Amino acid sequence: MSITLTDQDKSTLRTAAYGAVSLMAAADATGKPHKAATNGTIALNSATGLVGHVLAAKSKDIELNGKSVAELADHVLPALTAAVSLLEKQDPAEADNFRSTVLVAIEAAQIHQSAPSPTLAEMTRKITAALG
């Protein structure tokens, strides 16, 4: 099945995926959010399929604005749901690929901790719920 994504669709996917990693970094209580961001970004850059191509594209269309975690979440969580929805309509396998890519990225964002903090666990729950 051939998937046709508009520039806006691609922007939504990138914003959602990189936004999920940003939320995990913002919720990191270790004082090392850069490690969460780096590990999560490496995971996103390791994606394959259409999702991998979209996430790897050099683009300045990722919209991660917000002065607080709450403002960032207000933007990212709906983008995650929208990304899955638009992929589901065209190719359910790519929607699954997107979900698993984001889940691996948020898991990678926590890998530098011996045990996930309650804050990271709750953020993981919210991201997972937004993915459907």
N, C-alpha and C positions, 0 to 999 in steps of 0.2 A: 504494500500500500504506500502510495506517495503522499507525503505530508507537505502542505503548503503553509508556511508560517509567515505572517506579515512582520515588518520591522517592529511593530508594537508588540506582537506576540513574543518575538525574540527578546525584547526588552523586559517583558513581564517574566519570562523564564530566568533571565540573568538576575533581575532584581530579586526575585523570589529565592533563588539558590544562594546567591552571595549575601542576601539579607538574612537568611537563616544562619549562616556562619557568623555574620555580624551580631545577631542576637545572642548566639552562644558566647562570643567574645565579651559582649557587654555583661552577660550574666556570670562570667568567670570570677570567682571570689579569691583566686589564688594570687592575684596581683600580677598575673602574666597573661593578660588577654591576647597579647601578640602571638603567643604560642597557639592558642585556640584558633585565632584567625589564620595563622600560617598553615597549621595542620588541616583545617577545614578547606582552605583554598587549594591546597595540594590535592586533596580528595576530589574537589570539583574539577580541577584540571586533568584528573585521571579518568574522567567519564568517557564513555564510548557512545556510539550511535549518534542519532540526530542531536540528542541532548548534549553529548560531548562536543559536537561541532558548534552548537549554539553557545555553550559556556566558554569554549576556548577562543571564540572570536574576539578580536581586539575591538572594544567598543566603549564609548563614554555614555552609554544610555542607562547605566545602572543607577537607579534613584534610591539612595539610602539616606534620606534627610530625616532629621529629628533631633530635638535637643534633649530627649530623654529616651530611655529604653521603651517606655510606653508609646511614645510617638513613633519610634522605629517599628515596634510591633504592630501598631495600627496600620502601617503601610505594608509590612512584609507578610504578615499572616494572611491577609486577603489575597496578596499576590501569589502565595503558595497555592491557595485553593483555586485561584483563577488559572494558574499554570497547569495544574493537574486537569482541570475541567477542559481547557482548550486542547490538551493533548488527548484526553479520553475521546473527544469527539472525532478525532482524525485517526488515531492509532493507539489503542489501549496498551499495547506493548511498550510504546514510548512513554506513556503515562507511568507505567510501572518502572521503567528505566529512570525517569525523573525522580519518582518517589525514592527508589533505592539509592540513587546518587546523593540526594539530599540527606537521607538517613545515614549513609556512610560518612558524609561530610560532618554531620553533627556529632557522630560517634568519634571521628578523628579529632574534632575540636576538644574533646574531653580526655584524650589519651594521655596527656601530660599529668593527669591527676591520678593518685592511687585509688580514689573512690570519688564518684561524682558528688558534688555538693547538692544539697536540697534545691538550691537556686537553679543549677544546671539541669537537674532532674525535672523540675517544673517547666523550664523553658523547652526541654526536649519533648515533654508531654504536649505543650501547646503547639509546637511545630508539627509533631506527628498528627495531632488532631486536625490541623489545617491542611495537611496532605490528604486527608480523607481515609 
